Amino acid sequence: MMAPMTVSETDADLMTRRQVACLFGVTSATVATWPRRGVLAEVRNEDGRPRYRRSDVEQLFRAGIQRRPRRPTAAS
């Protein structure tokens, strides 16, 4: 049986989903969708938890990812 793939980056080179979400002002759930949408690559740490390379996050931040405007609610 093969072990799951992990990355060899140090913890300082990786960011948690919560850290990325805080930086961009979005929810952790939003960040979780980015790898599936091709916005940000995700790697797994030794525990199998999702992490994001700091260099990738910084590049995305400099590129200025755009948030979609909120849809008006029925009460608005």
C-alpha positions in Angstrom: 0.0 0.0 0.0 1.4 3.4 -1.0 1.5 6.3 1.4 -0.4 9.4 0.4 1.6 12.1 -1.4 2.9 14.9 0.9 5.0 17.9 0.3 8.4 18.6 1.6 8.0 22.3 2.1 8.5 23.7 5.6 5.5 24.8 7.6 6.6 28.4 7.1 6.2 27.9 3.3 2.6 26.7 3.6 -0.6 28.4 4.7 -3.8 27.0 6.1 -7.1 27.4 4.5 -8.1 29.8 7.3 -5.0 32.0 6.8 -5.7 32.3 3.1 -9.3 33.1 3.7 -8.4 35.8 6.2 -5.9 37.4 3.7 -8.5 37.5 0.9 -11.5 38.4 3.1 -13.5 35.3 2.1 -14.7 32.2 4.0 -12.7 29.0 4.3 -15.4 27.3 2.3 -14.6 29.7 -0.6 -10.9 28.9 -0.5 -11.8 25.2 -0.5 -13.4 25.6 -3.9 -10.4 27.3 -5.5 -8.4 24.2 -6.3 -11.4 22.6 -8.0 -11.8 25.8 -10.0 -8.1 26.1 -10.9 -7.6 29.3 -8.9 -5.1 28.1 -6.4 -3.1 24.8 -6.1 -3.6 22.7 -3.0 -1.1 20.4 -1.4 -1.5 18.1 1.6 0.7 18.1 4.7 1.9 15.0 6.5 -1.5 14.7 8.3 -3.4 14.9 5.0 -4.7 18.4 5.7 -5.0 20.9 2.8 -2.3 23.6 2.6 -1.4 26.3 0.1 2.1 27.3 -0.9 2.8 30.9 0.3 4.4 31.8 -3.1 1.2 30.7 -4.9 -1.0 32.7 -2.5 1.2 35.8 -2.8 1.1 35.6 -6.6 -2.7 35.3 -6.5 -2.9 38.2 -4.1 -0.7 40.4 -6.3 -2.9 39.5 -9.3 -5.9 40.9 -7.4 -8.5 38.1 -7.4 -11.9 39.5 -7.8 -14.8 38.6 -5.5 -18.2 38.2 -7.1 -20.7 40.8 -6.0 -23.3 39.5 -3.6 -26.7 38.8 -5.0 -29.5 40.9 -3.7 -31.8 39.1 -1.3 -35.6 39.2 -1.4 -35.6 41.4 1.7 -33.4 44.1 0.0 
